[in-house]
Structures are given as structure tokens and as C-alpha cells.
Amino acid sequence: MWMGFDNMPYYSYSRDEGDTWSDPLMIAPPTRLEGTGFPAIAAGGEGRVALAYLGDSGNDTWNGYISIITDAFSDNPLITTVQVNEFGDPLDVSSDCGYNRCGGFGDFIDILVDQHGRPWFGLSHNIVDEGIFGTITIGPSLRGPLAPLAEMPMGGPTTLLSNPTGGNSTI
């Protein structure tokens, strides 16, 4: 995965350990993103991949995205993309965000696929000293049989619980 000269996210795969590569595929959702940055990628089972990035939806409004491909070797793969933050609650609104460092973004950005096949996008916003984690509430498992994941409740600040030992914890 990489950001192209047009500042959009692209994906390509190799089935021969990098000797040859598929044609690039632009993976951003069919919305009006002005640019993207900070790519991260994680493989699941064969032909299944999760991709994460930040995208500017206009006026320096930066949101987080997870794109999932379950048939990566297909001529026309299905790409499902979700925005990890609430609409109207951007991750950053800095004018210099996105292409090198984004306000406090730029370090500690990653995506992984957990043991159940659920992708998790993790970001660290250094300026406000907060960690942000995003995933999907429903969708396909990226490990084991291609089957739906168990549905999980929506997240956000409502998932914080009081911790009896002090501070907050998430569920």
C-alpha cells in the first residue's frame, strides 16, 4: 500500500514473493477525498487484507478510514471502506495535516488483524496525548472461513467505563 502522486491510497499484491506485482488499485471510497496520508496494511487469510489511512474530506477535515478486501486476487475485488470516527467529529483539522505529519499524527499508526479476524486501526495523536482505536462493528472475518464476525456495539466515548482501580478502561 502507498499514497500515489495524486495523494490517493493504492494497493498492489504479489503472488511470487515480490518478483511481479498486480496492477495498482486505488482503494479510497467513492467520496470526495482531497488527499490521504499515513498508510498502514495488514494481511489476513489468503486474499484478505485490511488497509488504513487518514483522508481529507475537504477544508482540512481529516478522518480515519479502514478498507477491507476479501477477494484481493479477483479482477474486480470488493472493497468495503468505513470511516472510524463519527461524521462531524474529525480526527484533526490542522491545515498542515496529512502528507508528512498531521498535527499530532505521524507516529505510531498501525493496523492489525486480531485472532477473530477483526481489523483494528490504532493511531496516536501526540498533541492532545490520546490514543485512537477503530474497527468495524459488523463485517467479514479476515481469518479462518470467510464468514461474518460477531457483531459488536458501536464504540466511542460511551465505551469508556469507570475503572475501580482509578482511571478509565475500555471494553
N, C-alpha and C positions, 0 to 999 in steps of 0.2 A: 504494500500500500504506500502511496506517495501523493503529494499535492502537485498537480500539474502547473504548467506555466499560466493557466487560466485561474489558478488558485482553487480548483475543484479537486475532490478526492478521487483517486484512481486505484484500481485493483488489477492485478495480473497473477497468474499462477504458473507453476512449473510442475510437470509430472516426471521429470528426469533429472532431479537434483540440481536444477538451475542451468542446464545446458541450453534449453529453449524455454520460451515463455509464451503464454497466450497473448492475444491482442489485449490492450488495455481496455478496461471497462470503467466508465465514470459512474460512481455509486451514490452520488448525492440525490436526495429526494427531489421530485419534480416541483420544487418550490422555488422561490426567487432568492436563493442564497447568492450573496455578492462575493463570497470567498470563504475559504475554510483553512484550518490550520491544525497542527498538533495531532497527526495521525497515530493510531495505535491499532494493532491487529492481533487476533488470537485464533488459532485453529481448533476446531472440534474434531468430530469424526470425519471420515473421508467425504470431501465435497462440501463440508460445512465450515463456515468461517464467520467471525464477528469482527466488525470494524468500528472504530470510534474516532471522533474528531469534534472540533469546535467549528461552528459556522456562523457567519454574519448574515442575519436576515434583513439587514438594512439599518442605516443610522447607527452603526457600531453597536448593534444589539447582538451579542454573542450568546449562542445556545449550544448545548451539548447534544450529540447525536450518536446513536448506535445503529449500524446497518447489519443485517443478518442475511447471509446467503446460505441456503440449504442444498443447492444443486450447482455448486460453483463450476463444475465441468460441463454444464449444459451450454448449448449455443446461445440460449436466451435465459440466463439464470434469473430466478425470482429473488429480488432484493426487497427486504422489509426494513424500513427505517423508522425509528422512534426518536422523538425529542425527549431527553432525560429530565429537563427542567420544565416547570409549568410555563405555559404560554403567558406572557406578560411579566414573567419573573426571570429575566435573563441572568446568565452566569456572570456577565461583565458588560459594561457599556463604555469602556475606555476607547478613546479614539485611536490609540496605537496598538490595539489588540489584534491578535490573530496570526500574523505572519512571522514573527520572531519571538516575542514574549507578549503575553496578553495580560496587562495589568499585573496580576499576581500569578497568572498561569505561565507555563513554560517548563516547569519541573514537575516530576512525579505524576505523569499522566500515563495510564496503562489500561489495558483491558485483559480480562482473563475469562475462562470458561470454567465454572465450578464443577464439582463431581456429579451434579444432577444435569448438567448441560445448559445451565443458565449463564448468559454473559453478564459480566459486571464491569462497568466503566468507572475508574477511580481517578479523581483529579484533586490537586491541592491548590488552593487559592492562597498564596503566601501573604498578600497584603492584608486580607481580613482573617488570616490564620484559621481557615476552615477546610476540612476535607469534604469532598462531594462524591457520592457514590450513586450510580444509576444502573438500572437493569430493566428488564421487561416484566410486566405483570402476567402476561399470557404469551404464548408463542411456542415454537418448536424446540425440542431438546437438541442441543448441538453435540451430544454424546449418546452412545447406545443406539437403540432403534429410533428411527425418525418418528417421534410421537410428541403429542402436546405435553408441555411442562405442567406441573400442578400450578393452578392459579394462585397468585399471592396478592395481598391487599396493596393498594396504592401506597406509596411512601410519602416522603416529605417530612416537614416538621412534626406532623401528627404521629409519626412512628417513634418519636423520642419518648422514652419512659423515664420516670424518676428511678434512679438507682439507689437502693437502700444504703450503699456504702458511700454515697455522695456523688455528685455529678450526674451526667446523663449517660444512658446507654441506648443503643438502637436494637430493634428486633428485626 
